[in-house]
């Protein structure tokens, strides 16, 4: 996501429903750099992959 955090926040806020979902996930914090980092970390932690050629 090679962009300024301020641009990313504005981009995410323009997506219908995202602000409400961030507030639900991070009550009282809203869409902040810290909340975005936590959301990405949570997503990455949930990704499960199977063996691939790149695992060797």
C-alpha distance matrix in Angstrom:
0.0 3.8 5.7 8.7 9.3 12.1 10.4 8.1 11.5 13.3 11.3 11.8 15.4 16.1 15.9 19.5 20.2 17.0 18.6 21.7 20.0 18.3 21.7 23.4 21.2 21.3 24.5 25.0 21.6 19.7 16.0 15.5 12.9 15.2 15.4 11.7 11.8 15.0 13.8 11.1 13.9 16.4 14.7 14.3 17.9 19.1 18.0 21.2 21.7 25.0 26.3 24.7 25.6 22.6 24.3 27.3
3.8 0.0 3.8 7.2 9.1 11.9 10.2 9.3 12.8 14.4 12.9 14.2 17.4 18.0 18.5 22.2 23.2 19.9 21.2 24.5 23.2 21.1 24.3 26.3 24.2 23.9 27.0 27.1 23.5 21.8 18.0 17.0 14.1 16.8 17.6 14.2 14.0 17.5 16.9 14.2 16.7 19.5 18.1 17.3 20.8 22.4 21.2 24.3 24.5 27.6 28.6 26.8 27.1 24.0 25.9 28.5
5.7 3.8 0.0 3.8 6.4 8.4 6.7 6.6 10.1 11.3 10.5 12.3 15.0 15.7 16.8 20.5 21.7 18.5 19.2 22.8 22.0 19.8 22.7 25.2 23.4 22.7 25.5 25.2 21.6 19.8 16.0 15.0 12.6 15.8 16.7 13.5 14.0 17.6 17.1 15.1 17.9 20.5 19.4 19.3 22.6 24.1 23.4 26.7 27.3 30.6 31.8 30.1 30.7 27.7 29.4 32.1
8.7 7.2 3.8 0.0 3.8 5.4 5.2 6.3 8.8 10.1 10.6 12.4 14.3 15.6 17.3 20.8 21.7 18.5 18.4 22.1 21.7 19.1 21.6 24.4 22.8 21.6 24.0 23.2 19.6 18.0 14.5 12.9 10.6 14.1 15.5 12.9 13.6 17.3 17.2 15.9 18.5 21.2 20.7 20.8 23.8 25.6 25.3 28.8 29.7 33.2 34.5 33.1 33.8 30.6 32.0 34.8
9.3 9.1 6.4 3.8 0.0 3.8 5.4 5.0 6.1 8.6 9.7 10.4 12.1 14.2 15.7 18.9 19.3 15.9 15.5 19.0 18.6 15.7 18.0 20.9 19.3 17.9 20.3 19.5 15.8 14.4 10.9 9.1 7.0 10.6 11.9 9.5 10.7 14.1 14.2 13.5 16.1 18.5 18.4 19.0 21.7 23.4 23.7 27.3 28.7 32.3 33.9 32.9 34.0 30.8 31.9 34.9
12.1 11.9 8.4 5.4 3.8 0.0 3.8 5.5 5.2 6.3 8.7 10.0 10.6 12.5 14.8 17.8 18.6 15.6 14.6 18.3 18.7 16.0 17.8 21.0 20.1 18.5 20.3 19.0 15.7 13.9 10.7 9.4 8.7 12.5 13.4 11.6 13.5 16.6 16.5 16.4 19.1 21.1 21.0 22.1 24.8 26.2 26.6 30.3 31.8 35.4 37.2 36.2 37.3 34.3 35.4 38.5
10.4 10.2 6.7 5.2 5.4 3.8 0.0 3.8 5.5 5.2 6.1 8.6 9.9 10.7 13.0 16.3 17.7 15.0 14.8 18.6 18.8 16.7 19.0 22.0 21.2 20.2 22.2 21.3 18.1 15.8 12.3 12.0 11.2 15.0 15.2 12.7 14.8 17.9 17.1 16.5 19.7 21.6 20.8 21.9 24.9 26.0 26.0 29.6 30.8 34.3 36.1 34.8 35.8 33.0 34.5 37.5
8.1 9.3 6.6 6.3 5.0 5.5 3.8 0.0 3.8 5.4 5.0 6.1 8.5 9.9 11.1 14.5 15.4 12.3 12.7 16.3 16.0 13.9 16.6 19.2 18.1 17.5 19.9 19.6 16.3 13.9 10.1 10.2 9.2 12.7 12.4 9.5 11.7 14.7 13.5 12.9 16.2 18.0 17.1 18.2 21.3 22.2 22.3 25.9 27.3 30.9 32.8 31.7 33.0 30.2 31.5 34.7
11.5 12.8 10.1 8.8 6.1 5.2 5.5 3.8 0.0 3.8 5.4 5.1 6.0 8.6 10.2 13.1 13.5 10.4 9.7 13.5 13.7 11.3 13.5 16.5 15.8 14.8 16.8 16.2 13.1 10.5 6.9 7.4 7.9 11.2 10.6 8.6 11.6 14.0 12.9 13.4 16.6 17.9 17.5 19.2 21.9 22.7 23.4 27.1 28.9 32.6 34.8 34.0 35.6 32.8 33.8 37.2
13.3 14.4 11.3 10.1 8.6 6.3 5.2 5.4 3.8 0.0 3.8 5.5 5.1 6.2 9.0 11.9 13.3 11.0 10.4 14.1 15.0 13.4 15.3 18.3 18.3 17.5 19.0 18.2 15.6 12.6 9.5 10.7 11.6 14.9 14.1 12.2 15.3 17.6 16.2 16.7 20.1 21.1 20.4 22.3 25.1 25.6 26.0 29.7 31.3 35.0 37.2 36.2 37.7 35.1 36.4 39.7
11.3 12.9 10.5 10.6 9.7 8.7 6.1 5.0 5.4 3.8 0.0 3.8 5.5 5.2 7.0 10.5 12.3 10.1 10.8 14.4 14.7 13.6 16.2 18.7 18.4 18.4 20.3 20.2 17.5 14.3 11.0 12.6 12.9 16.1 14.9 12.2 15.2 17.5 15.4 15.4 19.1 20.0 18.7 20.5 23.5 23.7 23.8 27.4 28.7 32.3 34.5 33.4 34.9 32.4 33.9 37.3
11.8 14.2 12.3 12.4 10.4 10.0 8.6 6.1 5.1 5.5 3.8 0.0 3.8 5.3 5.4 8.6 9.4 6.6 7.7 11.1 11.0 10.0 12.8 15.0 14.6 14.9 17.0 17.3 14.8 11.5 8.4 10.6 11.4 14.0 12.0 9.7 13.1 14.7 12.3 12.9 16.6 17.0 15.8 18.1 20.8 20.9 21.3 25.0 26.7 30.3 32.8 32.1 33.9 31.6 32.7 36.2
15.4 17.4 15.0 14.3 12.1 10.6 9.9 8.5 6.0 5.1 5.5 3.8 0.0 3.8 5.4 7.4 8.3 6.3 5.8 9.4 10.5 9.7 11.5 14.2 14.8 14.7 15.9 15.8 13.8 10.2 7.9 10.7 12.6 15.1 13.0 11.6 15.3 16.6 14.5 15.8 19.2 19.4 18.6 21.2 23.6 23.6 24.4 28.1 30.0 33.7 36.3 35.7 37.6 35.3 36.3 39.9
16.1 18.0 15.7 15.6 14.2 12.5 10.7 9.9 8.6 6.2 5.2 5.3 3.8 0.0 3.8 6.2 8.7 8.0 8.6 11.6 12.8 12.9 14.7 17.0 17.8 18.2 19.4 19.3 17.6 13.9 11.7 14.4 15.9 18.6 16.6 14.7 18.3 19.7 17.2 18.1 21.7 21.8 20.5 23.0 25.7 25.4 25.7 29.3 30.9 34.4 37.0 36.2 38.0 35.9 37.2 40.7
15.9 18.5 16.8 17.3 15.7 14.8 13.0 11.1 10.2 9.0 7.0 5.4 5.4 3.8 0.0 3.8 6.2 5.8 8.0 10.3 10.7 11.6 13.9 15.5 16.1 17.3 18.7 19.5 17.8 14.1 12.1 15.1 16.6 18.7 16.2 14.2 17.7 18.6 15.6 16.5 20.1 19.7 18.1 20.8 23.5 22.6 22.9 26.4 28.1 31.5 34.3 33.6 35.6 33.7 35.0 38.6
19.5 22.2 20.5 20.8 18.9 17.8 16.3 14.5 13.1 11.9 10.5 8.6 7.4 6.2 3.8 0.0 3.8 5.8 7.7 8.7 9.8 11.6 13.2 14.3 15.7 17.3 18.1 19.1 18.2 14.5 13.3 16.9 18.9 20.6 17.6 16.3 19.9 20.2 17.1 18.7 22.1 21.1 19.6 22.8 25.0 23.8 24.5 27.7 29.7 33.1 36.1 35.6 37.9 36.2 37.3 41.0
20.2 23.2 21.7 21.7 19.3 18.6 17.7 15.4 13.5 13.3 12.3 9.4 8.3 8.7 6.2 3.8 0.0 3.8 5.7 5.4 6.3 8.8 10.1 10.7 12.4 14.2 15.0 16.3 15.8 12.3 11.9 15.6 17.9 19.0 15.6 14.9 18.5 18.1 15.1 17.2 20.3 18.8 17.8 21.2 23.0 21.7 22.9 26.2 28.5 31.9 35.1 35.0 37.6 35.9 36.6 40.3
17.0 19.9 18.5 18.5 15.9 15.6 15.0 12.3 10.4 11.0 10.1 6.6 6.3 8.0 5.8 5.8 3.8 0.0 3.8 5.4 5.0 6.1 8.5 9.7 10.4 11.8 13.3 14.6 13.3 9.8 8.6 12.2 14.2 15.3 12.1 11.1 14.7 14.6 11.7 13.7 16.9 15.8 15.0 18.3 20.2 19.4 20.6 24.1 26.4 30.0 33.0 32.9 35.4 33.4 34.0 37.7
18.6 21.2 19.2 18.4 15.5 14.6 14.8 12.7 9.7 10.4 10.8 7.7 5.8 8.6 8.0 7.7 5.7 3.8 0.0 3.8 5.5 5.2 6.2 8.6 9.9 10.3 11.0 11.6 10.5 6.8 6.5 10.3 13.1 14.3 11.2 11.2 14.9 14.8 12.7 15.2 18.1 17.2 17.1 20.4 22.0 21.6 23.2 26.8 29.3 33.0 35.9 35.9 38.3 36.1 36.6 40.3
21.7 24.5 22.8 22.1 19.0 18.3 18.6 16.3 13.5 14.1 14.4 11.1 9.4 11.6 10.3 8.7 5.4 5.4 3.8 0.0 3.8 5.5 5.1 6.2 8.7 9.9 9.8 11.2 11.3 8.1 9.2 12.9 15.9 16.3 12.9 13.5 17.0 16.1 13.8 16.8 19.3 17.7 17.8 21.3 22.5 21.6 23.6 27.0 29.8 33.3 36.5 36.8 39.5 37.5 37.8 41.5
20.0 23.2 22.0 21.7 18.6 18.7 18.8 16.0 13.7 15.0 14.7 11.0 10.5 12.8 10.7 9.8 6.3 5.0 5.5 3.8 0.0 3.8 5.4 5.0 6.1 8.4 9.6 11.9 11.5 8.8 9.3 12.7 15.0 14.9 11.2 11.6 14.7 13.4 10.8 13.8 16.1 14.2 14.2 17.9 18.8 17.9 19.9 23.2 26.1 29.7 32.9 33.4 36.1 34.2 34.3 38.1
18.3 21.1 19.8 19.1 15.7 16.0 16.7 13.9 11.3 13.4 13.6 10.0 9.7 12.9 11.6 11.6 8.8 6.1 5.2 5.5 3.8 0.0 3.8 5.4 5.0 5.7 7.7 9.5 8.2 5.5 5.9 9.0 11.5 11.3 7.6 8.5 11.7 10.6 8.6 11.9 14.1 12.8 13.5 16.8 17.8 17.6 19.8 23.3 26.2 29.9 32.9 33.3 35.9 33.6 33.6 37.3
21.7 24.3 22.7 21.6 18.0 17.8 19.0 16.6 13.5 15.3 16.2 12.8 11.5 14.7 13.9 13.2 10.1 8.5 6.2 5.1 5.4 3.8 0.0 3.8 5.5 5.1 4.9 6.6 6.7 4.7 7.2 10.2 13.3 12.8 9.5 11.4 14.4 13.0 11.8 15.3 17.0 15.6 16.8 20.1 20.7 20.5 23.0 26.4 29.5 33.1 36.1 36.7 39.4 37.1 37.0 40.7
23.4 26.3 25.2 24.4 20.9 21.0 22.0 19.2 16.5 18.3 18.7 15.0 14.2 17.0 15.5 14.3 10.7 9.7 8.6 6.2 5.0 5.4 3.8 0.0 3.8 5.7 5.6 8.7 9.5 8.3 10.5 13.2 15.9 14.8 11.3 13.1 15.7 13.5 12.0 15.6 17.0 14.8 15.9 19.5 19.6 18.9 21.7 24.8 28.1 31.5 34.8 35.7 38.6 36.6 36.2 39.9
21.2 24.2 23.4 22.8 19.3 20.1 21.2 18.1 15.8 18.3 18.4 14.6 14.8 17.8 16.1 15.7 12.4 10.4 9.9 8.7 6.1 5.0 5.5 3.8 0.0 3.8 6.1 9.5 9.1 8.5 9.9 11.9 13.9 12.3 8.7 10.6 12.6 10.0 8.6 12.4 13.3 11.1 12.7 16.1 16.0 15.7 18.6 21.8 25.1 28.6 31.7 32.7 35.6 33.4 32.9 36.6
21.3 23.9 22.7 21.6 17.9 18.5 20.2 17.5 14.8 17.5 18.4 14.9 14.7 18.2 17.3 17.3 14.2 11.8 10.3 9.9 8.4 5.7 5.1 5.7 3.8 0.0 3.8 6.4 5.6 6.2 8.2 9.5 11.8 9.9 6.8 9.8 11.6 9.3 9.3 13.1 13.7 12.4 14.6 17.4 17.4 17.9 20.7 24.1 27.3 30.9 33.8 34.6 37.3 34.9 34.3 37.9
24.5 27.0 25.5 24.0 20.3 20.3 22.2 19.9 16.8 19.0 20.3 17.0 15.9 19.4 18.7 18.1 15.0 13.3 11.0 9.8 9.6 7.7 4.9 5.6 6.1 3.8 0.0 3.8 5.5 6.6 9.9 11.4 14.3 12.7 10.0 13.1 15.2 13.1 13.1 16.8 17.5 16.1 18.2 21.2 21.1 21.3 24.3 27.5 30.9 34.4 37.4 38.3 41.1 38.7 38.1 41.7
25.0 27.1 25.2 23.2 19.5 19.0 21.3 19.6 16.2 18.2 20.2 17.3 15.8 19.3 19.5 19.1 16.3 14.6 11.6 11.2 11.9 9.5 6.6 8.7 9.5 6.4 3.8 0.0 3.8 5.9 9.5 10.4 13.7 12.5 10.6 13.9 16.0 14.6 15.1 18.6 19.4 18.6 20.8 23.5 23.6 24.3 27.1 30.4 33.6 37.2 40.1 40.8 43.4 40.8 40.3 43.9
21.6 23.5 21.6 19.6 15.8 15.7 18.1 16.3 13.1 15.6 17.5 14.8 13.8 17.6 17.8 18.2 15.8 13.3 10.5 11.3 11.5 8.2 6.7 9.5 9.1 5.6 5.5 3.8 0.0 3.8 6.6 6.7 9.9 8.9 7.3 10.5 12.6 11.7 12.5 15.7 16.7 16.5 18.5 21.0 21.5 22.4 25.0 28.5 31.5 35.2 37.8 38.3 40.7 38.0 37.7 41.2
19.7 21.8 19.8 18.0 14.4 13.9 15.8 13.9 10.5 12.6 14.3 11.5 10.2 13.9 14.1 14.5 12.3 9.8 6.8 8.1 8.8 5.5 4.7 8.3 8.5 6.2 6.6 5.9 3.8 0.0 3.8 6.0 9.6 9.7 7.3 9.4 12.4 12.0 11.6 14.7 16.5 16.2 17.5 20.3 21.3 21.8 24.0 27.7 30.5 34.2 37.0 37.3 39.6 37.0 37.0 40.6
16.0 18.0 16.0 14.5 10.9 10.7 12.3 10.1 6.9 9.5 11.0 8.4 7.9 11.7 12.1 13.3 11.9 8.6 6.5 9.2 9.3 5.9 7.2 10.5 9.9 8.2 9.9 9.5 6.6 3.8 0.0 3.8 6.9 8.2 6.0 6.7 10.1 10.7 10.1 12.4 14.8 15.1 15.9 18.4 19.9 20.7 22.4 26.1 28.7 32.4 35.0 35.0 37.1 34.4 34.7 38.2
15.5 17.0 15.0 12.9 9.1 9.4 12.0 10.2 7.4 10.7 12.6 10.6 10.7 14.4 15.1 16.9 15.6 12.2 10.3 12.9 12.7 9.0 10.2 13.2 11.9 9.5 11.4 10.4 6.7 6.0 3.8 0.0 3.8 5.3 5.1 6.1 8.6 9.9 10.5 12.3 14.2 15.2 16.5 18.3 19.8 21.2 22.9 26.7 29.1 32.8 35.1 35.0 37.0 34.0 34.2 37.6
12.9 14.1 12.6 10.6 7.0 8.7 11.2 9.2 7.9 11.6 12.9 11.4 12.6 15.9 16.6 18.9 17.9 14.2 13.1 15.9 15.0 11.5 13.3 15.9 13.9 11.8 14.3 13.7 9.9 9.6 6.9 3.8 0.0 3.8 5.5 5.1 6.2 8.7 9.9 10.6 12.3 14.2 15.4 16.5 18.2 20.1 21.5 25.1 27.3 31.0 33.0 32.7 34.4 31.2 31.5 34.7
15.2 16.8 15.8 14.1 10.6 12.5 15.0 12.7 11.2 14.9 16.1 14.0 15.1 18.6 18.7 20.6 19.0 15.3 14.3 16.3 14.9 11.3 12.8 14.8 12.3 9.9 12.7 12.5 8.9 9.7 8.2 5.3 3.8 0.0 3.8 5.4 5.1 6.2 8.6 10.0 10.5 12.2 14.3 15.3 16.3 18.5 20.3 23.8 26.3 30.0 32.0 32.2 34.1 30.9 30.7 34.0
15.4 17.6 16.7 15.5 11.9 13.4 15.2 12.4 10.6 14.1 14.9 12.0 13.0 16.6 16.2 17.6 15.6 12.1 11.2 12.9 11.2 7.6 9.5 11.3 8.7 6.8 10.0 10.6 7.3 7.3 6.0 5.1 5.5 3.8 0.0 3.8 5.4 5.0 6.1 8.6 9.8 10.4 12.2 14.2 15.1 16.6 18.7 22.3 25.0 28.7 31.1 31.4 33.6 30.8 30.6 34.0
11.7 14.2 13.5 12.9 9.5 11.6 12.7 9.5 8.6 12.2 12.2 9.7 11.6 14.7 14.2 16.3 14.9 11.1 11.2 13.5 11.6 8.5 11.4 13.1 10.6 9.8 13.1 13.9 10.5 9.4 6.7 6.1 5.1 5.4 3.8 0.0 3.8 5.4 5.0 6.2 8.6 9.8 10.6 12.3 14.1 15.5 16.9 20.6 23.0 26.7 29.0 29.0 31.0 28.1 28.3 31.7
11.8 14.0 14.0 13.6 10.7 13.5 14.8 11.7 11.6 15.3 15.2 13.1 15.3 18.3 17.7 19.9 18.5 14.7 14.9 17.0 14.7 11.7 14.4 15.7 12.6 11.6 15.2 16.0 12.6 12.4 10.1 8.6 6.2 5.1 5.4 3.8 0.0 3.8 5.5 5.2 6.1 8.6 9.9 10.5 12.1 14.3 15.7 19.2 21.4 25.1 27.1 27.2 29.0 26.0 25.9 29.2
15.0 17.5 17.6 17.3 14.1 16.6 17.9 14.7 14.0 17.6 17.5 14.7 16.6 19.7 18.6 20.2 18.1 14.6 14.8 16.1 13.4 10.6 13.0 13.5 10.0 9.3 13.1 14.6 11.7 12.0 10.7 9.9 8.7 6.2 5.0 5.4 3.8 0.0 3.8 5.5 5.0 6.0 8.5 9.8 10.3 12.3 14.5 17.9 20.7 24.3 26.6 27.2 29.4 26.6 26.0 29.5
13.8 16.9 17.1 17.2 14.2 16.5 17.1 13.5 12.9 16.2 15.4 12.3 14.5 17.2 15.6 17.1 15.1 11.7 12.7 13.8 10.8 8.6 11.8 12.0 8.6 9.3 13.1 15.1 12.5 11.6 10.1 10.5 9.9 8.6 6.1 5.0 5.5 3.8 0.0 3.8 5.5 5.1 6.2 8.7 9.9 10.8 12.7 16.4 19.1 22.9 25.5 25.9 28.3 25.8 25.5 29.1
11.1 14.2 15.1 15.9 13.5 16.4 16.5 12.9 13.4 16.7 15.4 12.9 15.8 18.1 16.5 18.7 17.2 13.7 15.2 16.8 13.8 11.9 15.3 15.6 12.4 13.1 16.8 18.6 15.7 14.7 12.4 12.3 10.6 10.0 8.6 6.2 5.2 5.5 3.8 0.0 3.8 5.4 5.1 6.1 8.5 9.9 10.9 14.6 16.8 20.5 22.8 22.9 25.1 22.4 22.3 25.9
13.9 16.7 17.9 18.5 16.1 19.1 19.7 16.2 16.6 20.1 19.1 16.6 19.2 21.7 20.1 22.1 20.3 16.9 18.1 19.3 16.1 14.1 17.0 17.0 13.3 13.7 17.5 19.4 16.7 16.5 14.8 14.2 12.3 10.5 9.8 8.6 6.1 5.0 5.5 3.8 0.0 3.8 5.4 5.1 6.0 8.6 10.1 13.4 15.9 19.5 21.7 22.2 24.5 21.7 21.0 24.5
16.4 19.5 20.5 21.2 18.5 21.1 21.6 18.0 17.9 21.1 20.0 17.0 19.4 21.8 19.7 21.1 18.8 15.8 17.2 17.7 14.2 12.8 15.6 14.8 11.1 12.4 16.1 18.6 16.5 16.2 15.1 15.2 14.2 12.2 10.4 9.8 8.6 6.0 5.1 5.4 3.8 0.0 3.8 5.5 5.1 6.4 9.0 12.3 15.3 18.9 21.6 22.5 25.3 22.9 22.0 25.6
14.7 18.1 19.4 20.7 18.4 21.0 20.8 17.1 17.5 20.4 18.7 15.8 18.6 20.5 18.1 19.6 17.8 15.0 17.1 17.8 14.2 13.5 16.8 15.9 12.7 14.6 18.2 20.8 18.5 17.5 15.9 16.5 15.4 14.3 12.2 10.6 9.9 8.5 6.2 5.1 5.4 3.8 0.0 3.8 5.4 5.2 6.6 10.3 13.0 16.7 19.5 20.1 22.9 20.7 20.3 24.0
14.3 17.3 19.3 20.8 19.0 22.1 21.9 18.2 19.2 22.3 20.5 18.1 21.2 23.0 20.8 22.8 21.2 18.3 20.4 21.3 17.9 16.8 20.1 19.5 16.1 17.4 21.2 23.5 21.0 20.3 18.4 18.3 16.5 15.3 14.2 12.3 10.5 9.8 8.7 6.1 5.1 5.5 3.8 0.0 3.8 5.4 5.3 8.7 11.0 14.6 16.9 17.4 19.9 17.5 17.0 20.6
17.9 20.8 22.6 23.8 21.7 24.8 24.9 21.3 21.9 25.1 23.5 20.8 23.6 25.7 23.5 25.0 23.0 20.2 22.0 22.5 18.8 17.8 20.7 19.6 16.0 17.4 21.1 23.6 21.5 21.3 19.9 19.8 18.2 16.3 15.1 14.1 12.1 10.3 9.9 8.5 6.0 5.1 5.4 3.8 0.0 3.8 5.6 8.1 11.1 14.4 16.9 18.1 20.9 18.7 17.4 20.9
19.1 22.4 24.1 25.6 23.4 26.2 26.0 22.2 22.7 25.6 23.7 20.9 23.6 25.4 22.6 23.8 21.7 19.4 21.6 21.6 17.9 17.6 20.5 18.9 15.7 17.9 21.3 24.3 22.4 21.8 20.7 21.2 20.1 18.5 16.6 15.5 14.3 12.3 10.8 9.9 8.6 6.4 5.2 5.4 3.8 0.0 3.8 6.3 9.8 13.2 16.2 17.7 20.9 19.2 18.0 21.7
18.0 21.2 23.4 25.3 23.7 26.6 26.0 22.3 23.4 26.0 23.8 21.3 24.4 25.7 22.9 24.5 22.9 20.6 23.2 23.6 19.9 19.8 23.0 21.7 18.6 20.7 24.3 27.1 25.0 24.0 22.4 22.9 21.5 20.3 18.7 16.9 15.7 14.5 12.7 10.9 10.1 9.0 6.6 5.3 5.6 3.8 0.0 3.8 6.6 10.2 13.2 14.2 17.4 15.8 15.0 18.8
21.2 24.3 26.7 28.8 27.3 30.3 29.6 25.9 27.1 29.7 27.4 25.0 28.1 29.3 26.4 27.7 26.2 24.1 26.8 27.0 23.2 23.3 26.4 24.8 21.8 24.1 27.5 30.4 28.5 27.7 26.1 26.7 25.1 23.8 22.3 20.6 19.2 17.9 16.4 14.6 13.4 12.3 10.3 8.7 8.1 6.3 3.8 0.0 3.8 6.9 10.1 11.9 15.3 14.4 13.1 16.7
21.7 24.5 27.3 29.7 28.7 31.8 30.8 27.3 28.9 31.3 28.7 26.7 30.0 30.9 28.1 29.7 28.5 26.4 29.3 29.8 26.1 26.2 29.5 28.1 25.1 27.3 30.9 33.6 31.5 30.5 28.7 29.1 27.3 26.3 25.0 23.0 21.4 20.7 19.1 16.8 15.9 15.3 13.0 11.0 11.1 9.8 6.6 3.8 0.0 3.8 6.8 8.1 11.7 11.1 10.1 13.7
25.0 27.6 30.6 33.2 32.3 35.4 34.3 30.9 32.6 35.0 32.3 30.3 33.7 34.4 31.5 33.1 31.9 30.0 33.0 33.3 29.7 29.9 33.1 31.5 28.6 30.9 34.4 37.2 35.2 34.2 32.4 32.8 31.0 30.0 28.7 26.7 25.1 24.3 22.9 20.5 19.5 18.9 16.7 14.6 14.4 13.2 10.2 6.9 3.8 0.0 3.8 6.2 10.0 10.5 9.1 12.1
26.3 28.6 31.8 34.5 33.9 37.2 36.1 32.8 34.8 37.2 34.5 32.8 36.3 37.0 34.3 36.1 35.1 33.0 35.9 36.5 32.9 32.9 36.1 34.8 31.7 33.8 37.4 40.1 37.8 37.0 35.0 35.1 33.0 32.0 31.1 29.0 27.1 26.6 25.5 22.8 21.7 21.6 19.5 16.9 16.9 16.2 13.2 10.1 6.8 3.8 0.0 3.8 7.0 8.1 6.4 8.7
24.7 26.8 30.1 33.1 32.9 36.2 34.8 31.7 34.0 36.2 33.4 32.1 35.7 36.2 33.6 35.6 35.0 32.9 35.9 36.8 33.4 33.3 36.7 35.7 32.7 34.6 38.3 40.8 38.3 37.3 35.0 35.0 32.7 32.2 31.4 29.0 27.2 27.2 25.9 22.9 22.2 22.5 20.1 17.4 18.1 17.7 14.2 11.9 8.1 6.2 3.8 0.0 3.8 5.3 5.5 7.7
25.6 27.1 30.7 33.8 34.0 37.3 35.8 33.0 35.6 37.7 34.9 33.9 37.6 38.0 35.6 37.9 37.6 35.4 38.3 39.5 36.1 35.9 39.4 38.6 35.6 37.3 41.1 43.4 40.7 39.6 37.1 37.0 34.4 34.1 33.6 31.0 29.0 29.4 28.3 25.1 24.5 25.3 22.9 19.9 20.9 20.9 17.4 15.3 11.7 10.0 7.0 3.8 0.0 3.8 5.5 6.0
22.6 24.0 27.7 30.6 30.8 34.3 33.0 30.2 32.8 35.1 32.4 31.6 35.3 35.9 33.7 36.2 35.9 33.4 36.1 37.5 34.2 33.6 37.1 36.6 33.4 34.9 38.7 40.8 38.0 37.0 34.4 34.0 31.2 30.9 30.8 28.1 26.0 26.6 25.8 22.4 21.7 22.9 20.7 17.5 18.7 19.2 15.8 14.4 11.1 10.5 8.1 5.3 3.8 0.0 3.8 5.6
24.3 25.9 29.4 32.0 31.9 35.4 34.5 31.5 33.8 36.4 33.9 32.7 36.3 37.2 35.0 37.3 36.6 34.0 36.6 37.8 34.3 33.6 37.0 36.2 32.9 34.3 38.1 40.3 37.7 37.0 34.7 34.2 31.5 30.7 30.6 28.3 25.9 26.0 25.5 22.3 21.0 22.0 20.3 17.0 17.4 18.0 15.0 13.1 10.1 9.1 6.4 5.5 5.5 3.8 0.0 3.8
27.3 28.5 32.1 34.8 34.9 38.5 37.5 34.7 37.2 39.7 37.3 36.2 39.9 40.7 38.6 41.0 40.3 37.7 40.3 41.5 38.1 37.3 40.7 39.9 36.6 37.9 41.7 43.9 41.2 40.6 38.2 37.6 34.7 34.0 34.0 31.7 29.2 29.5 29.1 25.9 24.5 25.6 24.0 20.6 20.9 21.7 18.8 16.7 13.7 12.1 8.7 7.7 6.0 5.6 3.8 0.0
